[in-house]
Amino acid sequence: MKKAVLQLETLVCPSCSMKIEGALKSISGIDKESISVLFNASKVKLSFDETQVNVDAMKAAINKVGFEVLKMQVKE
Ligand SMILES: [Cu+2]
C-alpha cells in the first residue's frame, strides 16, 4: 500500500467533500477507510494498492465529479 495526498482546487462547501469522497470510494484499490477529505486545506489523503490503481485514475474520478486536482504526491 502507498499513501497519496491530492491537493484540490479550493473547496467551497462541505458537500463538495462528500462528492469527492464518494467518487474515490467507488474506485477499487483505494482503502475506503483511509480516505480523508480535509475541507479547510482542500486536500485528500488516502492509502491505495498500487497494483490495482494509480493516481491518474483518482484524478480522473475527481475531475468527473467536477473538481480540479492541482497536485498529487505519493509516499511509500
Ligand atoms: Cu460544494
N, CA, C, O and the ligand as a Tripos MOL2 file, in Angstrom:
@<TRIPOS>MOLECULE
protein
  305   303    77     0     0
PROTEIN
NO_CHARGES

@<TRIPOS>ATOM
      1 N           0.8440   -1.2030    0.0000 N.3       1 MET1
      2 CA          0.0000    0.0000    0.0000 C.3       1 MET1
      3 C           0.8750    1.2460    0.0000 C.2       1 MET1
      4 O           1.9210    1.2920    0.6470 O.2       1 MET1
      5 N           0.4310    2.2370   -0.7270 N.am      2 LYS2
      6 CA          1.0900    3.5440   -0.7100 C.3       2 LYS2
      7 C           0.0960    4.5890   -0.2510 C.2       2 LYS2
      8 O          -1.1170    4.3770   -0.2560 O.2       2 LYS2
      9 N           0.6490    5.7250    0.1450 N.am      3 LYS3
     10 CA         -0.2180    6.8340    0.5580 C.3       3 LYS3
     11 C          -0.1720    7.9330   -0.4860 C.2       3 LYS3
     12 O           0.8750    8.1980   -1.0780 O.2       3 LYS3
     13 N          -1.2960    8.5580   -0.7060 N.am      4 ALA4
     14 CA         -1.3280    9.6790   -1.6410 C.3       4 ALA4
     15 C          -1.9350   10.8910   -0.9630 C.2       4 ALA4
     16 O          -2.8360   10.7780   -0.1320 O.2       4 ALA4
     17 N          -1.4250   12.0430   -1.3320 N.am      5 VAL5
     18 CA         -2.0120   13.3100   -0.8970 C.3       5 VAL5
     19 C          -2.3440   14.0850   -2.1660 C.2       5 VAL5
     20 O          -1.4660   14.3680   -2.9810 O.2       5 VAL5
     21 N          -3.6010   14.4200   -2.3230 N.am      6 LEU6
     22 CA         -4.0440   15.1530   -3.5040 C.3       6 LEU6
     23 C          -4.4320   16.5660   -3.0970 C.2       6 LEU6
     24 O          -5.2640   16.7690   -2.2120 O.2       6 LEU6
     25 N          -3.8190   17.5270   -3.7530 N.am      7 GLN7
     26 CA         -4.1860   18.9260   -3.4960 C.3       7 GLN7
     27 C          -5.2350   19.3250   -4.5150 C.2       7 GLN7
     28 O          -4.9980   19.2590   -5.7210 O.2       7 GLN7
     29 N          -6.3990   19.7420   -4.0260 N.am      8 LEU8
     30 CA         -7.5020   20.0950   -4.9210 C.3       8 LEU8
     31 C          -7.6370   21.6010   -5.0140 C.2       8 LEU8
     32 O          -7.0480   22.3580   -4.2420 O.2       8 LEU8
     33 N          -8.4390   22.0100   -5.9970 N.am      9 GLU9
     34 CA         -8.8340   23.4210   -6.0260 C.3       9 GLU9
     35 C          -9.6030   23.7070   -4.7280 C.2       9 GLU9
     36 O         -10.0870   22.7790   -4.0790 O.2       9 GLU9
     37 N          -9.7150   24.9680   -4.3570 N.am     10 THR10
     38 CA        -10.3640   25.3240   -3.0980 C.3      10 THR10
     39 C         -11.8100   24.8200   -3.0460 C.2      10 THR10
     40 O         -12.6160   25.1010   -3.9330 O.2      10 THR10
     41 N         -12.1120   24.0780   -1.9970 N.am     11 LEU11
     42 CA        -13.4740   23.5550   -1.8320 C.3      11 LEU11
     43 C         -14.3120   24.6280   -1.1510 C.2      11 LEU11
     44 O         -13.8920   25.2220   -0.1570 O.2      11 LEU11
     45 N         -15.4980   24.8690   -1.6930 N.am     12 VAL12
     46 CA        -16.2940   25.9730   -1.1600 C.3      12 VAL12
     47 C         -17.3970   25.5350   -0.2110 C.2      12 VAL12
     48 O         -17.8950   26.3610    0.5540 O.2      12 VAL12
     49 N         -17.7910   24.2940   -0.2270 N.am     13 CYS13
     50 CA        -18.7980   23.8760    0.7350 C.3      13 CYS13
     51 C         -18.6110   22.4030    1.0640 C.2      13 CYS13
     52 O         -18.0450   21.6520    0.2710 O.2      13 CYS13
     53 N         -19.0860   21.9920    2.2310 N.am     14 PRO14
     54 CA        -18.8390   20.6110    2.6660 C.3      14 PRO14
     55 C         -19.4110   19.5450    1.7360 C.2      14 PRO14
     56 O         -18.9110   18.4200    1.7180 O.2      14 PRO14
     57 N         -20.4350   19.8680    0.9740 N.am     15 SER15
     58 CA        -20.9770   18.8310    0.0900 C.3      15 SER15
     59 C         -19.9910   18.4970   -1.0230 C.2      15 SER15
     60 O         -20.0410   17.4060   -1.5910 O.2      15 SER15
     61 N         -19.0880   19.4370   -1.3400 N.am     16 CYS16
     62 CA        -18.0130   19.1270   -2.2970 C.3      16 CYS16
     63 C         -17.1850   17.9620   -1.7780 C.2      16 CYS16
     64 O         -16.8680   17.0400   -2.5300 O.2      16 CYS16
     65 N         -16.8350   17.9960   -0.5010 N.am     17 SER17
     66 CA        -16.0070   16.9230    0.0340 C.3      17 SER17
     67 C         -16.7390   15.5930    0.0240 C.2      17 SER17
     68 O         -16.1180   14.5470   -0.1670 O.2      17 SER17
     69 N         -18.0590   15.6170    0.2290 N.am     18 MET18
     70 CA        -18.8490   14.3870    0.1660 C.3      18 MET18
     71 C         -18.8130   13.7890   -1.2380 C.2      18 MET18
     72 O         -18.6730   12.5780   -1.4080 O.2      18 MET18
     73 N         -18.9420   14.6570   -2.2390 N.am     19 LYS19
     74 CA        -18.9250   14.1880   -3.6360 C.3      19 LYS19
     75 C         -17.5950   13.5470   -3.9650 C.2      19 LYS19
     76 O         -17.5370   12.4870   -4.5880 O.2      19 LYS19
     77 N         -16.5240   14.2040   -3.5380 N.am     20 ILE20
     78 CA        -15.1830   13.7030   -3.8340 C.3      20 ILE20
     79 C         -14.9380   12.3850   -3.1110 C.2      20 ILE20
     80 O         -14.3830   11.4450   -3.6820 O.2      20 ILE20
     81 N         -15.3530   12.3270   -1.8610 N.am     21 GLU21
     82 CA        -15.1900   11.0900   -1.1020 C.3      21 GLU21
     83 C         -15.9550    9.9530   -1.7830 C.2      21 GLU21
     84 O         -15.4470    8.8370   -1.9030 O.2      21 GLU21
     85 N         -17.1710   10.2450   -2.2230 N.am     22 GLY22
     86 CA        -17.9900    9.2330   -2.8920 C.3      22 GLY22
     87 C         -17.3300    8.7410   -4.1770 C.2      22 GLY22
     88 O         -17.3330    7.5460   -4.4700 O.2      22 GLY22
     89 N         -16.7680    9.6720   -4.9340 N.am     23 ALA23
     90 CA        -16.1180    9.2970   -6.1980 C.3      23 ALA23
     91 C         -14.9230    8.3850   -5.9290 C.2      23 ALA23
     92 O         -14.6920    7.4280   -6.6680 O.2      23 ALA23
     93 N         -14.1680    8.6790   -4.8770 N.am     24 LEU24
     94 CA        -12.9830    7.8720   -4.5690 C.3      24 LEU24
     95 C         -13.3660    6.5110   -4.0020 C.2      24 LEU24
     96 O         -12.6840    5.5170   -4.2500 O.2      24 LEU24
     97 N         -14.4460    6.4670   -3.2470 N.am     25 LYS25
     98 CA        -14.8890    5.1910   -2.6660 C.3      25 LYS25
     99 C         -15.3070    4.1930   -3.7230 C.2      25 LYS25
    100 O         -15.2870    2.9850   -3.4870 O.2      25 LYS25
    101 N         -15.6920    4.6980   -4.9060 N.am     26 SER26
    102 CA        -16.1420    3.7930   -5.9680 C.3      26 SER26
    103 C         -14.9740    3.1550   -6.7250 C.2      26 SER26
    104 O         -15.1860    2.2990   -7.5840 O.2      26 SER26
    105 N         -13.7550    3.5640   -6.4120 N.am     27 ILE27
    106 CA        -12.5870    3.0190   -7.1290 C.3      27 ILE27
    107 C         -12.0170    1.8360   -6.3620 C.2      27 ILE27
    108 O         -11.7180    1.9500   -5.1740 O.2      27 ILE27
    109 N         -11.8620    0.6870   -7.0440 N.am     28 SER28
    110 CA        -11.2810   -0.4360   -6.3270 C.3      28 SER28
    111 C          -9.7750   -0.2490   -6.2570 C.2      28 SER28
    112 O          -9.1510    0.2560   -7.1900 O.2      28 SER28
    113 N          -9.2070   -0.6650   -5.1360 N.am     29 GLY29
    114 CA         -7.7790   -0.4780   -4.9120 C.3      29 GLY29
    115 C          -7.4970    0.6340   -3.9240 C.2      29 GLY29
    116 O          -6.3900    0.7400   -3.3960 O.2      29 GLY29
    117 N          -8.5080    1.4710   -3.6700 N.am     30 ILE30
    118 CA         -8.3530    2.5050   -2.6460 C.3      30 ILE30
    119 C          -8.9170    1.9660   -1.3370 C.2      30 ILE30
    120 O         -10.0210    1.4220   -1.3020 O.2      30 ILE30
    121 N          -8.1510    2.1200   -0.2670 N.am     31 ASP31
    122 CA         -8.6280    1.7180    1.0480 C.3      31 ASP31
    123 C          -9.6710    2.7410    1.5190 C.2      31 ASP31
    124 O          -9.3460    3.8690    1.8880 O.2      31 ASP31
    125 N         -10.9360    2.3000    1.4910 N.am     32 LYS32
    126 CA        -12.0450    3.2270    1.7540 C.3      32 LYS32
    127 C         -11.9720    3.8640    3.1420 C.2      32 LYS32
    128 O         -12.3190    5.0290    3.3350 O.2      32 LYS32
    129 N         -11.5060    3.0540    4.1050 N.am     33 GLU33
    130 CA        -11.3970    3.5520    5.4810 C.3      33 GLU33
    131 C         -10.3750    4.6860    5.6050 C.2      33 GLU33
    132 O         -10.4420    5.5200    6.5080 O.2      33 GLU33
    133 N          -9.4320    4.6810    4.6670 N.am     34 SER34
    134 CA         -8.3150    5.6290    4.7920 C.3      34 SER34
    135 C          -8.6270    6.9950    4.1840 C.2      34 SER34
    136 O          -7.8920    7.9580    4.4040 O.2      34 SER34
    137 N          -9.7180    7.0780    3.4190 N.am     35 ILE35
    138 CA         -9.9860    8.3250    2.6980 C.3      35 ILE35
    139 C         -10.3480    9.4350    3.6730 C.2      35 ILE35
    140 O         -11.2880    9.3200    4.4600 O.2      35 ILE35
    141 N          -9.5700   10.5190    3.5970 N.am     36 SER36
    142 CA         -9.9180   11.6440    4.4380 C.3      36 SER36
    143 C          -9.8360   12.9180    3.6220 C.2      36 SER36
    144 O          -8.7760   13.2850    3.1140 O.2      36 SER36
    145 N         -10.9810   13.5890    3.5070 N.am     37 VAL37
    146 CA        -11.0400   14.8480    2.7590 C.3      37 VAL37
    147 C         -10.9220   15.9750    3.7690 C.2      37 VAL37
    148 O         -11.7730   16.1420    4.6420 O.2      37 VAL37
    149 N          -9.8450   16.7490    3.6330 N.am     38 LEU38
    150 CA         -9.5990   17.8550    4.5560 C.3      38 LEU38
    151 C         -10.1950   19.1090    3.9310 C.2      38 LEU38
    152 O          -9.5920   19.7460    3.0670 O.2      38 LEU38
    153 N         -11.3870   19.4430    4.3900 N.am     39 PHE39
    154 CA        -12.1330   20.5260    3.7550 C.3      39 PHE39
    155 C         -11.3760   21.8550    3.7930 C.2      39 PHE39
    156 O         -11.2600   22.5300    2.7690 O.2      39 PHE39
    157 N         -10.8730   22.2270    4.9410 N.am     40 ASN40
    158 CA        -10.2130   23.5300    5.0660 C.3      40 ASN40
    159 C          -8.9510   23.6510    4.2230 C.2      40 ASN40
    160 O          -8.6460   24.7150    3.6850 O.2      40 ASN40
    161 N          -8.2220   22.5390    4.1180 N.am     41 ALA41
    162 CA         -6.9770   22.5500    3.3400 C.3      41 ALA41
    163 C          -7.2150   22.1800    1.8740 C.2      41 ALA41
    164 O          -6.3010   22.2700    1.0540 O.2      41 ALA41
    165 N          -8.4390   21.7660    1.5460 N.am     42 SER42
    166 CA         -8.7680   21.2980    0.1910 C.3      42 SER42
    167 C          -7.8290   20.1760   -0.2630 C.2      42 SER42
    168 O          -7.3410   20.1640   -1.3930 O.2      42 SER42
    169 N          -7.5970   19.2400    0.6530 N.am     43 LYS43
    170 CA         -6.7260   18.1110    0.3400 C.3      43 LYS43
    171 C          -7.4480   16.8010    0.5850 C.2      43 LYS43
    172 O          -8.4030   16.7340    1.3580 O.2      43 LYS43
    173 N          -6.9790   15.7690   -0.0810 N.am     44 VAL44
    174 CA         -7.4630   14.4170    0.1880 C.3      44 VAL44
    175 C          -6.2580   13.5590    0.5330 C.2      44 VAL44
    176 O          -5.2380   13.6010   -0.1560 O.2      44 VAL44
    177 N          -6.3760   12.7860    1.5950 N.am     45 LYS45
    178 CA         -5.3490   11.8090    1.9330 C.3      45 LYS45
    179 C          -5.9750   10.4310    1.8850 C.2      45 LYS45
    180 O          -7.1170   10.2350    2.3030 O.2      45 LYS45
    181 N          -5.2130    9.4800    1.3700 N.am     46 LEU46
    182 CA         -5.7350    8.1160    1.3090 C.3      46 LEU46
    183 C          -4.5980    7.1210    1.1240 C.2      46 LEU46
    184 O          -3.4730    7.4900    0.7890 O.2      46 LEU46
    185 N          -4.9200    5.8530    1.3490 N.am     47 SER47
    186 CA         -3.9830    4.7650    1.0640 C.3      47 SER47
    187 C          -4.5480    3.9510   -0.0850 C.2      47 SER47
    188 O          -5.7610    3.7840   -0.2140 O.2      47 SER47
    189 N          -3.6490    3.4480   -0.9140 N.am     48 PHE48
    190 CA         -4.1200    2.6680   -2.0620 C.3      48 PHE48
    191 C          -3.1450    1.5460   -2.3890 C.2      48 PHE48
    192 O          -1.9720    1.5730   -2.0180 O.2      48 PHE48
    193 N          -3.6780    0.5630   -3.0970 N.am     49 ASP49
    194 CA         -2.8740   -0.5570   -3.5410 C.3      49 ASP49
    195 C          -2.3640   -0.2150   -4.9470 C.2      49 ASP49
    196 O          -3.1310   -0.1580   -5.9080 O.2      49 ASP49
    197 N          -1.0730    0.0060   -5.0350 N.am     50 GLU50
    198 CA         -0.5000    0.4890   -6.3050 C.3      50 GLU50
    199 C          -0.5660   -0.5430   -7.4240 C.2      50 GLU50
    200 O          -0.3500   -0.2100   -8.5890 O.2      50 GLU50
    201 N          -0.8670   -1.8100   -7.0740 N.am     51 THR51
    202 CA         -1.0070   -2.8100   -8.1360 C.3      51 THR51
    203 C          -2.4090   -2.7580   -8.7550 C.2      51 THR51
    204 O          -2.6430   -3.3400   -9.8140 O.2      51 THR51
    205 N          -3.3340   -2.0630   -8.0950 N.am     52 GLN52
    206 CA         -4.7140   -2.0210   -8.5920 C.3      52 GLN52
    207 C          -5.1300   -0.6750   -9.1520 C.2      52 GLN52
    208 O          -6.0160   -0.6040  -10.0040 O.2      52 GLN52
    209 N          -4.5010    0.3960   -8.6850 N.am     53 VAL53
    210 CA         -4.9790    1.7270   -9.0730 C.3      53 VAL53
    211 C          -3.8080    2.7060   -9.0310 C.2      53 VAL53
    212 O          -2.8570    2.5150   -8.2740 O.2      53 VAL53
    213 N          -3.8850    3.7500   -9.8470 N.am     54 ASN54
    214 CA         -2.8360    4.7730   -9.7860 C.3      54 ASN54
    215 C          -3.4790    6.1520   -9.5760 C.2      54 ASN54
    216 O          -4.6990    6.3050   -9.6320 O.2      54 ASN54
    217 N          -2.6270    7.1340   -9.3360 N.am     55 VAL55
    218 CA         -3.1640    8.4650   -9.0220 C.3      55 VAL55
    219 C          -3.8970    9.0920  -10.2060 C.2      55 VAL55
    220 O          -4.7810    9.9280  -10.0190 O.2      55 VAL55
    221 N          -3.5320    8.6880  -11.4280 N.am     56 ASP56
    222 CA         -4.2430    9.2460  -12.5760 C.3      56 ASP56
    223 C          -5.7160    8.8360  -12.5900 C.2      56 ASP56
    224 O          -6.5820    9.6080  -13.0020 O.2      56 ASP56
    225 N          -5.9860    7.6080  -12.1330 N.am     57 ALA57
    226 CA         -7.3790    7.1530  -12.0510 C.3      57 ALA57
    227 C          -8.1400    7.9580  -10.9930 C.2      57 ALA57
    228 O          -9.3240    8.2550  -11.1550 O.2      57 ALA57
    229 N          -7.4380    8.3050   -9.9060 N.am     58 MET58
    230 CA         -8.0770    9.1160   -8.8490 C.3      58 MET58
    231 C          -8.3790   10.5110   -9.3760 C.2      58 MET58
    232 O          -9.4470   11.0730   -9.1330 O.2      58 MET58
    233 N          -7.4050   11.0530  -10.1050 N.am     59 LYS59
    234 CA         -7.5730   12.3900  -10.6670 C.3      59 LYS59
    235 C          -8.7650   12.3870  -11.6240 C.2      59 LYS59
    236 O          -9.5950   13.2960  -11.5920 O.2      59 LYS59
    237 N          -8.8460   11.3610  -12.4740 N.am     60 ALA60
    238 CA         -9.9340   11.2740  -13.4470 C.3      60 ALA60
    239 C         -11.2890   11.2150  -12.7390 C.2      60 ALA60
    240 O         -12.2510   11.8490  -13.1710 O.2      60 ALA60
    241 N         -11.3550   10.4420  -11.6420 N.am     61 ALA61
    242 CA        -12.6210   10.3050  -10.9120 C.3      61 ALA61
    243 C         -13.0280   11.6330  -10.2750 C.2      61 ALA61
    244 O         -14.2100   11.9750  -10.2280 O.2      61 ALA61
    245 N         -12.0370   12.3730   -9.7880 N.am     62 ILE62
    246 CA        -12.3330   13.6690   -9.1580 C.3      62 ILE62
    247 C         -12.7430   14.6850  -10.2190 C.2      62 ILE62
    248 O         -13.6640   15.4740  -10.0070 O.2      62 ILE62
    249 N         -12.0640   14.6650  -11.3530 N.am     63 ASN63
    250 CA        -12.4260   15.5530  -12.4620 C.3      63 ASN63
    251 C         -13.8560   15.2860  -12.9200 C.2      63 ASN63
    252 O         -14.6050   16.2050  -13.2510 O.2      63 ASN63
    253 N         -14.2110   14.0040  -12.9310 N.am     64 LYS64
    254 CA        -15.5280   13.5950  -13.4070 C.3      64 LYS64
    255 C         -16.6550   14.1820  -12.5560 C.2      64 LYS64
    256 O         -17.7340   14.4760  -13.0720 O.2      64 LYS64
    257 N         -16.4090   14.3540  -11.2550 N.am     65 VAL65
    258 CA        -17.4450   14.9700  -10.4160 C.3      65 VAL65
    259 C         -17.2820   16.4930  -10.3510 C.2      65 VAL65
    260 O         -17.9890   17.1650   -9.5990 O.2      65 VAL65
    261 N         -16.3560   17.0270  -11.1340 N.am     66 GLY66
    262 CA        -16.3070   18.4740  -11.3280 C.3      66 GLY66
    263 C         -15.2420   19.2550  -10.5830 C.2      66 GLY66
    264 O         -15.3740   20.4670  -10.4130 O.2      66 GLY66
    265 N         -14.1850   18.5830  -10.1330 N.am     67 PHE67
    266 CA        -13.1480   19.2970   -9.3870 C.3      67 PHE67
    267 C         -11.7740   19.0880   -9.9990 C.2      67 PHE67
    268 O         -11.4740   18.0370  -10.5660 O.2      67 PHE67
    269 N         -10.9570   20.1090   -9.8700 N.am     68 GLU68
    270 CA         -9.5850   20.0480  -10.3770 C.3      68 GLU68
    271 C          -8.6520   19.4980   -9.3110 C.2      68 GLU68
    272 O          -8.8050   19.7740   -8.1210 O.2      68 GLU68
    273 N          -7.6850   18.7180   -9.7640 N.am     69 VAL69
    274 CA         -6.6150   18.2640   -8.8780 C.3      69 VAL69
    275 C          -5.3630   19.0500   -9.2650 C.2      69 VAL69
    276 O          -4.8950   18.9590  -10.4000 O.2      69 VAL69
    277 N          -4.8360   19.8060   -8.3400 N.am     70 LEU70
    278 CA         -3.6940   20.6630   -8.6570 C.3      70 LEU70
    279 C          -2.3520   19.9430   -8.5100 C.2      70 LEU70
    280 O          -1.4240   20.1660   -9.2870 O.2      70 LEU70
    281 N          -2.2700   19.0770   -7.4990 N.am     71 LYS71
    282 CA         -1.0050   18.3880   -7.2380 C.3      71 LYS71
    283 C          -1.2710   17.0260   -6.6670 C.2      71 LYS71
    284 O          -2.2470   16.8330   -5.9420 O.2      71 LYS71
    285 N          -0.4060   16.0650   -6.9840 N.am     72 MET72
    286 CA         -0.5540   14.7180   -6.4430 C.3      72 MET72
    287 C           0.8030   14.2730   -5.9110 C.2      72 MET72
    288 O           1.8160   14.3520   -6.6070 O.2      72 MET72
    289 N           0.8050   13.8150   -4.6900 N.am     73 GLN73
    290 CA          2.0450   13.3030   -4.0950 C.3      73 GLN73
    291 C           1.8220   11.8710   -3.6520 C.2      73 GLN73
    292 O           0.7880   11.5470   -3.0670 O.2      73 GLN73
    293 N           2.7840   11.0240   -3.9280 N.am     74 VAL74
    294 CA          2.6810    9.6360   -3.4850 C.3      74 VAL74
    295 C           3.8480    9.3410   -2.5550 C.2      74 VAL74
    296 O           4.9990    9.6600   -2.8530 O.2      74 VAL74
    297 N           3.5270    8.7260   -1.4240 N.am     75 LYS75
    298 CA          4.5620    8.3200   -0.4580 C.3      75 LYS75
    299 C           4.5160    6.8220   -0.2770 C.2      75 LYS75
    300 O           3.4710    6.1920   -0.4330 O.2      75 LYS75
    301 N           5.6590    6.2620    0.0540 N.am     76 GLU76
    302 CA          5.7460    4.8130    0.2960 C.3      76 GLU76
    303 C           4.9160    4.4400    1.5100 C.2      76 GLU76
    304 O           4.8570    3.2670    1.8800 O.2      76 GLU76
    305 CU        -19.8340   22.1620   -2.5540 Cu       77 CU77
@<TRIPOS>BOND
     1     1     2 1
     2     2     3 1
     3     3     4 2
     4     3     5 am
     5     5     6 1
     6     6     7 1
     7     7     8 2
     8     7     9 am
     9     9    10 1
    10    10    11 1
    11    11    12 2
    12    11    13 am
    13    13    14 1
    14    14    15 1
    15    15    16 2
    16    15    17 am
    17    17    18 1
    18    18    19 1
    19    19    20 2
    20    19    21 am
    21    21    22 1
    22    22    23 1
    23    23    24 2
    24    23    25 am
    25    25    26 1
    26    26    27 1
    27    27    28 2
    28    27    29 am
    29    29    30 1
    30    30    31 1
    31    31    32 2
    32    31    33 am
    33    33    34 1
    34    34    35 1
    35    35    36 2
    36    35    37 am
    37    37    38 1
    38    38    39 1
    39    39    40 2
    40    39    41 am
    41    41    42 1
    42    42    43 1
    43    43    44 2
    44    43    45 am
    45    45    46 1
    46    46    47 1
    47    47    48 2
    48    47    49 am
    49    49    50 1
    50    50    51 1
    51    51    52 2
    52    51    53 am
    53    53    54 1
    54    54    55 1
    55    55    56 2
    56    55    57 am
    57    57    58 1
    58    58    59 1
    59    59    60 2
    60    59    61 am
    61    61    62 1
    62    62    63 1
    63    63    64 2
    64    63    65 am
    65    65    66 1
    66    66    67 1
    67    67    68 2
    68    67    69 am
    69    69    70 1
    70    70    71 1
    71    71    72 2
    72    71    73 am
    73    73    74 1
    74    74    75 1
    75    75    76 2
    76    75    77 am
    77    77    78 1
    78    78    79 1
    79    79    80 2
    80    79    81 am
    81    81    82 1
    82    82    83 1
    83    83    84 2
    84    83    85 am
    85    85    86 1
    86    86    87 1
    87    87    88 2
    88    87    89 am
    89    89    90 1
    90    90    91 1
    91    91    92 2
    92    91    93 am
    93    93    94 1
    94    94    95 1
    95    95    96 2
    96    95    97 am
    97    97    98 1
    98    98    99 1
    99    99   100 2
   100    99   101 am
   101   101   102 1
   102   102   103 1
   103   103   104 2
   104   103   105 am
   105   105   106 1
   106   106   107 1
   107   107   108 2
   108   107   109 am
   109   109   110 1
   110   110   111 1
   111   111   112 2
   112   111   113 am
   113   113   114 1
   114   114   115 1
   115   115   116 2
   116   115   117 am
   117   117   118 1
   118   118   119 1
   119   119   120 2
   120   119   121 am
   121   121   122 1
   122   122   123 1
   123   123   124 2
   124   123   125 am
   125   125   126 1
   126   126   127 1
   127   127   128 2
   128   127   129 am
   129   129   130 1
   130   130   131 1
   131   131   132 2
   132   131   133 am
   133   133   134 1
   134   134   135 1
   135   135   136 2
   136   135   137 am
   137   137   138 1
   138   138   139 1
   139   139   140 2
   140   139   141 am
   141   141   142 1
   142   142   143 1
   143   143   144 2
   144   143   145 am
   145   145   146 1
   146   146   147 1
   147   147   148 2
   148   147   149 am
   149   149   150 1
   150   150   151 1
   151   151   152 2
   152   151   153 am
   153   153   154 1
   154   154   155 1
   155   155   156 2
   156   155   157 am
   157   157   158 1
   158   158   159 1
   159   159   160 2
   160   159   161 am
   161   161   162 1
   162   162   163 1
   163   163   164 2
   164   163   165 am
   165   165   166 1
   166   166   167 1
   167   167   168 2
   168   167   169 am
   169   169   170 1
   170   170   171 1
   171   171   172 2
   172   171   173 am
   173   173   174 1
   174   174   175 1
   175   175   176 2
   176   175   177 am
   177   177   178 1
   178   178   179 1
   179   179   180 2
   180   179   181 am
   181   181   182 1
   182   182   183 1
   183   183   184 2
   184   183   185 am
   185   185   186 1
   186   186   187 1
   187   187   188 2
   188   187   189 am
   189   189   190 1
   190   190   191 1
   191   191   192 2
   192   191   193 am
   193   193   194 1
   194   194   195 1
   195   195   196 2
   196   195   197 am
   197   197   198 1
   198   198   199 1
   199   199   200 2
   200   199   201 am
   201   201   202 1
   202   202   203 1
   203   203   204 2
   204   203   205 am
   205   205   206 1
   206   206   207 1
   207   207   208 2
   208   207   209 am
   209   209   210 1
   210   210   211 1
   211   211   212 2
   212   211   213 am
   213   213   214 1
   214   214   215 1
   215   215   216 2
   216   215   217 am
   217   217   218 1
   218   218   219 1
   219   219   220 2
   220   219   221 am
   221   221   222 1
   222   222   223 1
   223   223   224 2
   224   223   225 am
   225   225   226 1
   226   226   227 1
   227   227   228 2
   228   227   229 am
   229   229   230 1
   230   230   231 1
   231   231   232 2
   232   231   233 am
   233   233   234 1
   234   234   235 1
   235   235   236 2
   236   235   237 am
   237   237   238 1
   238   238   239 1
   239   239   240 2
   240   239   241 am
   241   241   242 1
   242   242   243 1
   243   243   244 2
   244   243   245 am
   245   245   246 1
   246   246   247 1
   247   247   248 2
   248   247   249 am
   249   249   250 1
   250   250   251 1
   251   251   252 2
   252   251   253 am
   253   253   254 1
   254   254   255 1
   255   255   256 2
   256   255   257 am
   257   257   258 1
   258   258   259 1
   259   259   260 2
   260   259   261 am
   261   261   262 1
   262   262   263 1
   263   263   264 2
   264   263   265 am
   265   265   266 1
   266   266   267 1
   267   267   268 2
   268   267   269 am
   269   269   270 1
   270   270   271 1
   271   271   272 2
   272   271   273 am
   273   273   274 1
   274   274   275 1
   275   275   276 2
   276   275   277 am
   277   277   278 1
   278   278   279 1
   279   279   280 2
   280   279   281 am
   281   281   282 1
   282   282   283 1
   283   283   284 2
   284   283   285 am
   285   285   286 1
   286   286   287 1
   287   287   288 2
   288   287   289 am
   289   289   290 1
   290   290   291 1
   291   291   292 2
   292   291   293 am
   293   293   294 1
   294   294   295 1
   295   295   296 2
   296   295   297 am
   297   297   298 1
   298   298   299 1
   299   299   300 2
   300   299   301 am
   301   301   302 1
   302   302   303 1
   303   303   304 2
@<TRIPOS>SUBSTRUCTURE
     1 MET1         2 RESIDUE 1 A MET
     2 LYS2         6 RESIDUE 1 A LYS
     3 LYS3        10 RESIDUE 1 A LYS
     4 ALA4        14 RESIDUE 1 A ALA
     5 VAL5        18 RESIDUE 1 A VAL
     6 LEU6        22 RESIDUE 1 A LEU
     7 GLN7        26 RESIDUE 1 A GLN
     8 LEU8        30 RESIDUE 1 A LEU
     9 GLU9        34 RESIDUE 1 A GLU
    10 THR10       38 RESIDUE 1 A THR
    11 LEU11       42 RESIDUE 1 A LEU
    12 VAL12       46 RESIDUE 1 A VAL
    13 CYS13       50 RESIDUE 1 A CYS
    14 PRO14       54 RESIDUE 1 A PRO
    15 SER15       58 RESIDUE 1 A SER
    16 CYS16       62 RESIDUE 1 A CYS
    17 SER17       66 RESIDUE 1 A SER
    18 MET18       70 RESIDUE 1 A MET
    19 LYS19       74 RESIDUE 1 A LYS
    20 ILE20       78 RESIDUE 1 A ILE
    21 GLU21       82 RESIDUE 1 A GLU
    22 GLY22       86 RESIDUE 1 A GLY
    23 ALA23       90 RESIDUE 1 A ALA
    24 LEU24       94 RESIDUE 1 A LEU
    25 LYS25       98 RESIDUE 1 A LYS
    26 SER26      102 RESIDUE 1 A SER
    27 ILE27      106 RESIDUE 1 A ILE
    28 SER28      110 RESIDUE 1 A SER
    29 GLY29      114 RESIDUE 1 A GLY
    30 ILE30      118 RESIDUE 1 A ILE
    31 ASP31      122 RESIDUE 1 A ASP
    32 LYS32      126 RESIDUE 1 A LYS
    33 GLU33      130 RESIDUE 1 A GLU
    34 SER34      134 RESIDUE 1 A SER
    35 ILE35      138 RESIDUE 1 A ILE
    36 SER36      142 RESIDUE 1 A SER
    37 VAL37      146 RESIDUE 1 A VAL
    38 LEU38      150 RESIDUE 1 A LEU
    39 PHE39      154 RESIDUE 1 A PHE
    40 ASN40      158 RESIDUE 1 A ASN
    41 ALA41      162 RESIDUE 1 A ALA
    42 SER42      166 RESIDUE 1 A SER
    43 LYS43      170 RESIDUE 1 A LYS
    44 VAL44      174 RESIDUE 1 A VAL
    45 LYS45      178 RESIDUE 1 A LYS
    46 LEU46      182 RESIDUE 1 A LEU
    47 SER47      186 RESIDUE 1 A SER
    48 PHE48      190 RESIDUE 1 A PHE
    49 ASP49      194 RESIDUE 1 A ASP
    50 GLU50      198 RESIDUE 1 A GLU
    51 THR51      202 RESIDUE 1 A THR
    52 GLN52      206 RESIDUE 1 A GLN
    53 VAL53      210 RESIDUE 1 A VAL
    54 ASN54      214 RESIDUE 1 A ASN
    55 VAL55      218 RESIDUE 1 A VAL
    56 ASP56      222 RESIDUE 1 A ASP
    57 ALA57      226 RESIDUE 1 A ALA
    58 MET58      230 RESIDUE 1 A MET
    59 LYS59      234 RESIDUE 1 A LYS
    60 ALA60      238 RESIDUE 1 A ALA
    61 ALA61      242 RESIDUE 1 A ALA
    62 ILE62      246 RESIDUE 1 A ILE
    63 ASN63      250 RESIDUE 1 A ASN
    64 LYS64      254 RESIDUE 1 A LYS
    65 VAL65      258 RESIDUE 1 A VAL
    66 GLY66      262 RESIDUE 1 A GLY
    67 PHE67      266 RESIDUE 1 A PHE
    68 GLU68      270 RESIDUE 1 A GLU
    69 VAL69      274 RESIDUE 1 A VAL
    70 LEU70      278 RESIDUE 1 A LEU
    71 LYS71      282 RESIDUE 1 A LYS
    72 MET72      286 RESIDUE 1 A MET
    73 GLN73      290 RESIDUE 1 A GLN
    74 VAL74      294 RESIDUE 1 A VAL
    75 LYS75      298 RESIDUE 1 A LYS
    76 GLU76      302 RESIDUE 1 A GLU
    77 CU77       305 GROUP 0 **** ****
